[in-house]
Amino acid sequence: MAASDAPALEARGLTKRFGRRGLFGGGAPVTAVDRVTLGVSRGETLGIVGESGSGKSTIARMMVGLLAPDEGEVALAGAEIDVRSHKGRKVLRHRVQFVFQDPAGAFNPRRTIGEAIEAPLIGLLGRPRAERRERVAELLEQVGLRPDHAARFPHAFSGGQLQRVGIARALAAEPGIVALDEPVSALDVSVQAQILALLRKLREERGLTMIFVSHDLAVVEALCDRVAVMRRGRIIEEGPCREVLSKPCEGYTRALLDAARGVAA
């Protein structure tokens, strides 16, 4: 495969196990992700769906270098990245950013949101102070907030506003790829719609590649081009979003759709 044809970001046989402690200690490890191979193409939005404990968040965190796999590799534009090393994770941080599920818990309450957004401009890009302040103001405006919000602390913002700040912080590093873990699950339906509209706008303006982790199939259908369905650490179904969600091949996918529609599975 030519480099230009390679996925923008790819998991290759990733496996992750977590230790489990029994009543008296010990206990067999739990396999959260089991030999998963999954890629996202440049400019595409890939949805990863499944119930709680399916492994969807774990695979996304391994793909962006937040979690080291026990087995397998990650490739960026066809080039293998050693995500078990500091050097490999640093390479990924320059190209891939992550937006966390809990907007309130994603920020240091003792730092202003301007300082939070500024951190990648210092640590990853090494921008001078005056340029950093100007860039923070631009980013806040791009996500629908005011430049003067930079001086405020996280407690002064609603959940939806904080998620906008989280997106601004991710964009500060100028990544080509953004992974989002349940970014609207804690928000009201009306606020969810606003954040999804913002993500669509940013994707189109910046040509972003996105990985979108969610249990909400309606949200995935509204945003994603392709979807991978996970169950017990494995991908059981994958394909174009509309095709998979309109004519699922797997009973598990049909059960997820029925649950989303309020139908007893």
C-alpha positions as CSV (number, residue, x, y, z in Angstrom):
1,M,0.0,0.0,0.0
2,A,1.4,3.4,-1.0
3,A,1.7,5.9,1.8
4,S,-0.9,8.2,0.2
5,D,-3.4,5.3,0.2
6,A,-2.7,4.3,3.8
7,P,-5.2,5.2,6.6
8,A,-4.6,8.5,8.4
9,L,-4.5,6.5,11.6
10,E,-4.6,2.7,12.0
11,A,-4.7,0.2,14.8
12,R,-3.0,-3.1,13.8
13,G,-3.9,-6.1,16.0
14,L,-4.2,-4.0,19.2
15,T,-4.8,-5.9,22.4
16,K,-5.2,-4.5,25.9
17,R,-5.7,-6.5,29.1
18,F,-6.4,-5.1,32.6
19,G,-5.7,-6.8,35.8
20,R,-8.7,-7.9,37.9
21,R,-8.5,-8.3,41.7
22,G,-10.7,-11.0,43.3
23,L,-12.1,-11.0,46.8
24,F,-8.8,-12.4,48.1
25,G,-6.6,-10.8,45.6
26,G,-5.4,-12.0,42.2
27,G,-7.9,-12.9,39.5
28,A,-7.4,-13.4,35.8
29,P,-6.8,-10.3,33.7
30,V,-9.7,-9.0,31.6
31,T,-9.2,-8.6,27.9
32,A,-10.7,-5.2,27.1
33,V,-9.6,-5.1,23.4
34,D,-8.8,-8.3,21.6
35,R,-6.6,-8.1,18.4
36,V,-8.4,-5.2,16.8
37,T,-7.4,-3.8,13.4
38,L,-9.2,-0.6,12.5
39,G,-8.3,2.4,10.4
40,V,-9.7,5.9,9.6
41,S,-9.1,7.5,6.3
42,R,-8.0,11.1,5.8
43,G,-10.9,13.5,6.1
44,E,-13.2,10.7,7.3
45,T,-15.2,10.6,10.6
46,L,-15.2,7.1,12.0
47,G,-17.7,6.2,14.7
48,I,-16.9,3.5,17.2
49,V,-20.0,2.2,19.0
50,G,-20.9,-0.4,21.6
51,E,-22.4,-0.8,25.0
52,S,-20.4,0.0,28.2
53,G,-17.4,-2.3,28.6
54,S,-17.3,-3.1,24.9
55,G,-13.8,-1.7,24.5
56,K,-14.6,1.3,22.4
57,S,-12.9,3.9,24.6
58,T,-9.9,1.7,25.2
59,I,-9.2,1.2,21.5
60,A,-9.5,4.9,20.8
61,R,-7.1,5.7,23.7
62,M,-4.6,3.3,22.4
63,M,-4.8,4.7,18.8
64,V,-4.0,8.2,20.0
65,G,-1.2,7.1,22.4
66,L,-2.9,7.7,25.7
67,L,-2.8,4.0,26.6
68,A,-0.1,1.6,25.7
69,P,-1.3,-1.7,24.1
70,D,-0.1,-5.1,25.3
71,E,0.1,-6.3,21.7
72,G,-0.1,-4.8,18.3
73,E,0.9,-1.5,16.7
74,V,-0.4,1.9,15.7
75,A,0.4,3.4,12.3
76,L,0.2,7.1,11.3
77,A,-0.2,7.6,7.5
78,G,1.3,4.2,7.0
79,A,4.3,4.7,9.3
80,E,4.5,2.5,12.4
81,I,4.6,4.4,15.7
82,D,5.9,2.9,18.9
83,V,3.2,4.0,21.3
84,R,5.0,2.2,24.1
85,S,7.8,4.8,24.0
86,H,7.8,8.4,25.0
87,K,9.2,9.4,21.6
88,G,6.3,7.6,19.8
89,R,3.7,9.2,22.0
90,K,5.2,12.6,21.4
91,V,5.0,12.1,17.6
92,L,1.3,11.2,18.0
93,R,0.6,14.3,20.2
94,H,1.8,16.6,17.4
95,R,-0.7,15.0,14.9
96,V,-3.5,13.6,17.0
97,Q,-5.5,15.2,19.8
98,F,-8.2,13.8,22.2
99,V,-11.4,15.4,23.6
100,F,-12.5,13.8,26.8
101,Q,-16.0,12.7,27.9
102,D,-16.4,14.7,31.1
103,P,-15.9,18.4,30.3
104,A,-15.9,19.4,33.9
105,G,-13.2,16.9,34.9
106,A,-11.0,17.7,31.9
107,F,-9.6,21.0,33.3
108,N,-7.5,22.0,36.3
109,P,-9.9,24.2,38.4
110,R,-6.9,26.4,39.4
111,R,-6.0,27.4,35.9
112,T,-8.0,29.7,33.6
113,I,-9.3,28.2,30.4
114,G,-7.0,30.5,28.5
115,E,-4.1,28.8,30.3
116,A,-5.5,25.4,29.4
117,I,-5.8,26.2,25.7
118,E,-2.4,27.8,25.8
119,A,-0.6,24.6,27.1
120,P,-0.2,22.8,23.7
121,L,1.0,26.1,22.2
122,I,3.8,26.0,24.7
123,G,4.6,22.3,25.1
124,L,4.1,21.2,21.5
125,L,4.5,24.2,19.3
126,G,6.8,26.5,21.3
127,R,5.0,29.7,20.3
128,P,6.0,33.0,21.8
129,R,3.8,34.6,24.5
130,A,2.2,37.3,22.3
131,E,1.4,34.9,19.6
132,R,-0.1,32.4,22.1
133,R,-2.5,35.0,23.5
134,E,-3.7,35.9,20.0
135,R,-4.1,32.3,19.1
136,V,-6.1,31.5,22.2
137,A,-8.5,34.4,21.3
138,E,-8.9,33.0,17.8
139,L,-9.6,29.5,19.0
140,L,-12.2,30.7,21.4
141,E,-14.0,32.5,18.7
142,Q,-13.8,29.5,16.4
143,V,-15.7,27.4,18.9
144,G,-18.3,30.0,19.6
145,L,-16.9,31.6,22.7
146,R,-15.6,35.1,23.4
147,P,-11.9,36.0,23.6
148,D,-12.5,37.5,27.1
149,H,-13.6,34.1,28.3
150,A,-9.9,33.2,28.4
151,A,-9.5,34.9,31.8
152,R,-12.2,32.8,33.5
153,F,-11.9,29.6,35.5
154,P,-13.7,26.4,34.6
155,H,-16.4,26.7,37.3
156,A,-17.8,29.7,35.5
157,F,-18.8,27.7,32.4
158,S,-21.7,25.3,31.6
159,G,-21.0,21.8,30.5
160,G,-21.6,22.7,26.8
161,Q,-19.2,25.7,27.1
162,L,-16.5,23.6,28.7
163,Q,-16.8,21.0,25.9
164,R,-16.2,23.9,23.4
165,V,-13.1,24.8,25.4
166,G,-12.0,21.2,25.2
167,I,-12.4,21.3,21.5
168,A,-10.4,24.6,21.3
169,R,-7.6,23.0,23.4
170,A,-7.5,20.0,21.1
171,L,-7.3,22.3,18.0
172,A,-4.5,24.4,19.5
173,A,-1.9,21.8,18.6
174,E,-3.0,22.1,15.0
175,P,-3.7,18.3,14.6
176,G,-4.9,16.6,11.5
177,I,-6.8,14.0,13.6
178,V,-9.1,14.5,16.6
179,A,-10.5,11.7,18.6
180,L,-13.5,12.4,20.8
181,D,-14.7,10.0,23.6
182,E,-18.5,10.4,24.2
183,P,-18.1,14.2,23.9
184,V,-21.8,15.0,24.1
185,S,-23.1,12.2,26.4
186,A,-23.2,14.5,29.5
187,L,-25.0,17.3,27.7
188,D,-28.7,18.2,27.1
189,V,-30.2,17.3,23.7
190,S,-30.2,20.9,22.5
191,V,-26.6,21.5,23.6
192,Q,-25.6,18.2,21.9
193,A,-27.0,19.5,18.6
194,Q,-25.0,22.7,19.0
195,I,-21.7,20.8,19.6
196,L,-22.4,18.4,16.7
197,A,-23.0,21.3,14.4
198,L,-19.7,22.9,15.6
199,L,-17.8,19.6,14.9
200,R,-19.2,19.4,11.4
201,K,-18.2,23.0,10.8
202,L,-14.7,22.5,12.1
203,R,-14.3,19.3,10.1
204,E,-15.3,21.0,6.9
205,E,-13.2,24.1,7.5
206,R,-10.1,22.3,8.6
207,G,-10.3,19.0,6.7
208,L,-10.1,17.1,10.0
209,T,-10.1,13.4,10.4
210,M,-12.2,12.3,13.4
211,I,-12.7,9.3,15.6
212,F,-16.0,9.6,17.4
213,V,-16.6,7.2,20.3
214,S,-20.3,6.9,21.4
215,H,-23.0,4.6,22.7
216,D,-25.6,6.9,21.0
217,L,-26.4,5.7,17.5
218,A,-28.4,8.7,16.6
219,V,-25.4,10.9,17.4
220,V,-23.1,8.7,15.4
221,E,-25.5,8.6,12.4
222,A,-25.7,12.5,12.4
223,L,-21.9,12.9,12.3
224,C,-20.0,9.8,11.0
225,D,-19.2,8.5,7.6
226,R,-18.3,5.0,8.7
227,V,-19.0,3.0,11.9
228,A,-17.4,0.1,13.7
229,V,-19.5,-1.8,16.2
230,M,-17.6,-3.3,19.1
231,R,-18.7,-6.1,21.5
232,R,-16.5,-7.8,24.1
233,G,-13.4,-6.2,22.8
234,R,-13.8,-7.1,19.2
235,I,-15.3,-5.4,16.1
236,I,-18.2,-7.4,15.0
237,E,-19.5,-5.2,12.2
238,E,-18.0,-2.3,10.2
239,G,-19.0,-0.3,7.2
240,P,-20.6,2.9,5.9
241,C,-22.7,4.4,8.6
242,R,-26.0,4.6,6.8
243,E,-25.6,1.1,5.5
244,V,-24.8,-0.5,8.9
245,L,-27.4,1.4,10.8
246,S,-30.2,0.8,8.2
247,K,-29.4,-2.8,7.4
248,P,-27.3,-4.3,10.2
249,C,-26.0,-7.8,9.7
250,E,-25.4,-8.6,13.3
251,G,-28.1,-9.3,15.9
252,Y,-26.1,-7.3,18.5
253,T,-26.2,-4.2,16.2
254,R,-29.9,-4.6,15.7
255,A,-30.3,-4.8,19.5
256,L,-28.4,-1.6,19.9
257,L,-30.6,0.1,17.3
258,D,-33.8,-1.3,19.0
259,A,-32.6,0.0,22.4
260,A,-31.9,3.4,20.8
261,R,-35.4,3.5,19.4
262,G,-37.0,2.5,22.6
263,V,-37.9,-1.0,21.3
264,A,-37.4,-4.0,23.6
265,A,-34.7,-6.1,22.1
